[in-house]
Amino acid sequence: MMLNYDYPLYRPPSEADSMIFQVTLGCSFNECSFCDMYRSKQYSERSWDDVRAEIDMMAKMFPETRRVFLADGDA
């Protein structure tokens, strides 16, 4: 099983060594005049079942992971 990413995917430089976990897709506001990072995505929230399944999978595949960045916009 692969991690489920919806591209484009962004993270701050300070999170370069963190595993990325997309909790939401896109940005819930998406109208800021200074930001157009998520204009190509329609906002949606992942189902709890999907989130839980991916957390379980990540824990099994990457047991040494110590940092996880919750993405997308405003996550």
Buried (B, 14 or more C-beta within 10 A) or exposed (E): EEEEEBEEEEEEEEBEEBBBBBEBBBBEEBEEEEEEBBEEBEBEEBEEEEBEBBEEBBEEEEEEEEEBBEBBBEB
